[in-house]
Amino acid sequence: PCAPQNVSATLVCSNHSALVSWVGSPKAESYNVTMTGRDGHTHHCHTNTTSCQLPGIHCGETYSITVTPSSKTCTGHPSAVYSFQAGLCAPVNVTVSPACEDSTVSWTHVTGAEMYVATATAADGHNHTCGSNYSSSCSFTGLHCGETYTVTVVTVDRGCWSEPSSAVELRTALCPPTNLTGRVSCDTNALTLTWDPSPVSGVTYALQTDPGGQVPPSVYTTSNTSHTLTNGLCGQRYAVRIAAQDGNCRGSYSSPIEISTAPCQPTDLIARVDCGSNKGNFSWLGSSGVSFYTVEVTGRHGHVASCSSDATSCAVRLDCGRSYSATLVASTESCNSSRHADVHFDSAPCLMEDVSAELHCSTNVMDVSWTETGSDNYTAWAISADGHRASCNATSNSCSIRDLRCGEVYEVAVTPSSIHCPIIAGSDYKVQTAPCKPENTTVDQSCSSNTATVQWSQGSAPQNNTVTATSASGVNSTRDSTESSYSFLDLSCGQLYTFTPDGLSVTFHCNNQSAQLSWTPIDNAVDYYGCAQAGNGDMLHCHSRNPTCTIQDLDCGTVYNFSVQASDGKCNSSFGDPVQSGAAPCPPDNVTVKLMAMQMEIQVMRFSWTEVTCNDTDYILKLTGSLLGDSQAQFDLSSYWTSTTYFEIPLPCGSAYSATVESRNAAGTSNPSGALNGTTAPCPPSGVAYGGNSSFATVSWNASVFATTFRVYDNSVKPKARLCSTAGLRRDLSVKRPETENGGLSAPVLDVKPATSTGIFVGWSQIETATHYSLMIRKQGSSSEPEEMRVYGESIVLTDLSPDSIYCVWVSARNSATSGPQSEPVCVHLGEGLPQ
């Protein structure tokens, strides 16, 4: 038998073997395949087919492959030697960064590698990966603390992963200790901190304390699970964190806890007394780290009082005419400061006793009397809560205070001239003056219910008011109220006109989520109010003086009840009958289609569109059109309702279609989107007829709908060779001897597969007399011309392509004299991720 032709080999990823194929020899009944590496490693296989798989090849090795045919009687000539490159080996010299540093793995670069993938696996099985396209290192992220990982690296070549490299160990930093707690000694301000021990033996602990402000944090190291910090300052609040360390490797710090020392002693306590009210008022300078302060007051006669505050002042009630001492303590939740030195002072002198007052309501004049203690001059005071003061003077035991304000509560006190008080602050004896006259009276009438609400202004003190409504005929209605308003519910009705708009229509605009309302105008109406109420009670409004208005900011996907109310300037009508309408979504924008490869005269089309911004939206794709240009062969198709923004649907070849998409939700269905018109690929021509003689051949065929170009192929060769392209329905061809046609160049056999999500590996069979090859690539669905590349060798990796796209590739052999026929186009779909 003759030598086999077009020997080629491809790399099989699953078992790292070589798949050898060839064009069979006439009369051959079996074939012997020999594959010999440069290292002397040899493989054989025997088969009666035209392909054979050889496992166990060495990584990184270059093999020479020959195929020898055999018949029943003899062994034929071996094929031309085909050179095959096995898959790359795993990286060597894999190393990892030391513990506590960045989690980086590095290795020695492997020539020809497309990328590398490193995997770190923990003892419990969880793993992390990192990858690199060209660099010989990558860094892991998210590794767990306190773990030992096994790290391996693989090489990616022509979409295949090598065997894993030798494993190395990567140890992460220790985890921070748990249950960090602290307590303070109030007397010494010593902080004692404890924590749970690390599960790793032989570790030490780094304790960090941060007092805040401009003071930098301090770090203390211990091998124990507790530590006491002495010489703490009062009034400090520390943030404390703990970390474990093993050798020179310190792990991350725990979350901080906060602990406070005892507060510092407050200073500058001052006591001030008020005459009349007998209050002791205390103030001081604040200190740091304090939650609250307490003042304790002790009289020589045994009276004890105290007050507390989180500010720097407080007050207590004292006995008049007595001697007192006061001290001050600052506190936190757990500690008290040392006491402030005692402050000694006298309470305010005692004023006149048996004071009584009588108010004249009509004049707001107060008569004040008291028990006379001898010949002296007296002053009677009336002091309100807002600081207003009025007084009268007498040499006997009574006088009258005038110029009092209405509706006020006054504290009354009497002082003889023999007592010297700078200011009389008040007393326990209180008198309320006559109520104020109501002012700023207004009436709000309700047209629909014959009610009227009266409102007025009054003083701050509670008082009873009498409200009277008098009709034109003299009918009175009188009520009492302690509030500043009252509503009459029993007034006699007068003339009442009711009017309600009708003929309401609603037009919804999905592009800006608004609704235009229009209705029949009404005589005497000066204002209209539109309302849109959702099912949850939310309401939106619009106002207009014309019988139309627009409500903005509707919520897409919500159903509303729309209604209108009219007003004549005094009274409003009831709302008209509601019209229910939904804020339906807009139709999708940017409907596009991606055509898949034709199979069995059926073409799958992937339609996609822009997502509509609206709650709970579904979509439906609708197609109408005709088959093979026949107006009588119509179709009407649709998808089911779906929440995705794409749908795949098949159509026969030679179909013309018009595609629209609608959206819907609970509020309604949108209008159809703009139509997308197109056609599927033309069907194969029918009625193909052949004729001719030894010098020429004639091929003719029938027209195919939507076809603009026809290609004629020679099926007697493998792969089939394209003879010509034409726009007509007939072609005359001259017959050439195979050995002279195309200078002996044949069409390559392609091997095309995805390498990455943006790259394609293209390999092809070697053509003996070719010096280089012409490669054409075109993205399916693109209107651009195919891109042509000149390639030396029998493979190439095409990069920087678009993911999730279909690319078609064809190759022809070239030399200085001529060009060979183009190979059959091979199309491949790139996914969204790397092949595994």
HELIX and SHEET records of a PDB file:
HELIX    1   1 GLU A  741  GLY A  744  5                                   4    
SHEET    1   A 3 GLN A   5  VAL A  12  0                                        
SHEET    2   A 3 SER A  17  VAL A  23 -1                                        
SHEET    3   A 3 SER A  51  LEU A  54 -1                                        
SHEET    1   B 4 THR A  42  THR A  47  0                                        
SHEET    2   B 4 SER A  30  GLY A  37 -1                                        
SHEET    3   B 4 THR A  62  SER A  70 -1                                        
SHEET    4   B 4 TYR A  82  GLN A  85 -1                                        
SHEET    1   C 3 THR A  95  VAL A  96  0                                        
SHEET    2   C 3 THR A 104  SER A 106 -1                                        
SHEET    3   C 3 SER A 137  SER A 139 -1                                        
SHEET    1   D 4 ASN A 127  SER A 132  0                                        
SHEET    2   D 4 MET A 115  THR A 121 -1                                        
SHEET    3   D 4 THR A 148  ASP A 157 -1                                        
SHEET    4   D 4 CYS A 160  TRP A 161 -1                                        
SHEET    1   E 4 ASN A 127  SER A 132  0                                        
SHEET    2   E 4 MET A 115  THR A 121 -1                                        
SHEET    3   E 4 THR A 148  ASP A 157 -1                                        
SHEET    4   E 4 VAL A 168  ARG A 171 -1                                        
SHEET    1   F 3 THR A 181  VAL A 184  0                                        
SHEET    2   F 3 LEU A 191  THR A 194 -1                                        
SHEET    3   F 3 SER A 226  LEU A 229 -1                                        
SHEET    1   G 4 SER A 218  THR A 222  0                                        
SHEET    2   G 4 THR A 204  ASP A 210 -1                                        
SHEET    3   G 4 ARG A 237  ASP A 246 -1                                        
SHEET    4   G 4 CYS A 249  ARG A 250 -1                                        
SHEET    1   H 4 SER A 218  THR A 222  0                                        
SHEET    2   H 4 THR A 204  ASP A 210 -1                                        
SHEET    3   H 4 ARG A 237  ASP A 246 -1                                        
SHEET    4   H 4 ILE A 257  SER A 260 -1                                        
SHEET    1   I 3 THR A 267  VAL A 273  0                                        
SHEET    2   I 3 LYS A 279  LEU A 285 -1                                        
SHEET    3   I 3 SER A 313  ARG A 317 -1                                        
SHEET    1   J 4 VAL A 304  SER A 309  0                                        
SHEET    2   J 4 PHE A 292  GLY A 299 -1                                        
SHEET    3   J 4 SER A 323  SER A 331 -1                                        
SHEET    4   J 4 VAL A 343  ASP A 346 -1                                        
SHEET    1   K 3 SER A 356  HIS A 360  0                                        
SHEET    2   K 3 VAL A 365  SER A 369 -1                                        
SHEET    3   K 3 SER A 398  ILE A 401 -1                                        
SHEET    1   L 4 ARG A 389  ALA A 394  0                                        
SHEET    2   L 4 TYR A 378  SER A 384 -1                                        
SHEET    3   L 4 VAL A 409  PRO A 416 -1                                        
SHEET    4   L 4 LYS A 430  GLN A 432 -1                                        
SHEET    1   M 3 GLU A 439  SER A 446  0                                        
SHEET    2   M 3 THR A 451  SER A 457 -1                                        
SHEET    3   M 3 SER A 485  PHE A 488 -1                                        
SHEET    1   N 2 ASN A 465  THR A 470  0                                        
SHEET    2   N 2 ASN A 476  SER A 481 -1                                        
SHEET    1   O 3 SER A 505  HIS A 509  0                                        
SHEET    2   O 3 SER A 514  SER A 518 -1                                        
SHEET    3   O 3 THR A 548  ILE A 551 -1                                        
SHEET    1   P 4 MET A 539  SER A 544  0                                        
SHEET    2   P 4 ASP A 527  ALA A 534 -1                                        
SHEET    3   P 4 VAL A 559  SER A 567 -1                                        
SHEET    4   P 4 VAL A 579  GLY A 582 -1                                        
SHEET    1   Q 3 THR A 592  LEU A 595  0                                        
SHEET    2   Q 3 ILE A 602  SER A 608 -1                                        
SHEET    3   Q 3 TYR A 646  PRO A 652 -1                                        
SHEET    1   R 4 ASP A 630  SER A 638  0                                        
SHEET    2   R 4 ASP A 618  LEU A 627 -1                                        
SHEET    3   R 4 SER A 655  ASN A 665 -1                                        
SHEET    4   R 4 GLY A 668  THR A 669 -1                                        
SHEET    1   S 4 ASP A 630  SER A 638  0                                        
SHEET    2   S 4 ASP A 618  LEU A 627 -1                                        
SHEET    3   S 4 SER A 655  ASN A 665 -1                                        
SHEET    4   S 4 LEU A 676  THR A 679 -1                                        
SHEET    1   T 3 ALA A 689  GLY A 692  0                                        
SHEET    2   T 3 PHE A 696  SER A 700 -1                                        
SHEET    3   T 3 ARG A 730  SER A 734 -1                                        
SHEET    1   U 2 PHE A 710  ASP A 714  0                                        
SHEET    2   U 2 ALA A 721  THR A 726 -1                                        
SHEET    1   V 3 LEU A 750  THR A 756  0                                        
SHEET    2   V 3 GLY A 759  TRP A 764 -1                                        
SHEET    3   V 3 SER A 795  LEU A 798 -1                                        
SHEET    1   W 4 GLU A 787  VAL A 791  0                                        
SHEET    2   W 4 HIS A 772  LYS A 779 -1                                        
SHEET    3   W 4 ILE A 806  ARG A 814 -1                                        
SHEET    4   W 4 SER A 819  GLN A 822 -1                                        
SHEET    1   X 4 GLU A 787  VAL A 791  0                                        
SHEET    2   X 4 HIS A 772  LYS A 779 -1                                        
SHEET    3   X 4 ILE A 806  ARG A 814 -1                                        
SHEET    4   X 4 VAL A 826  HIS A 829 -1                                        
END                                                                             
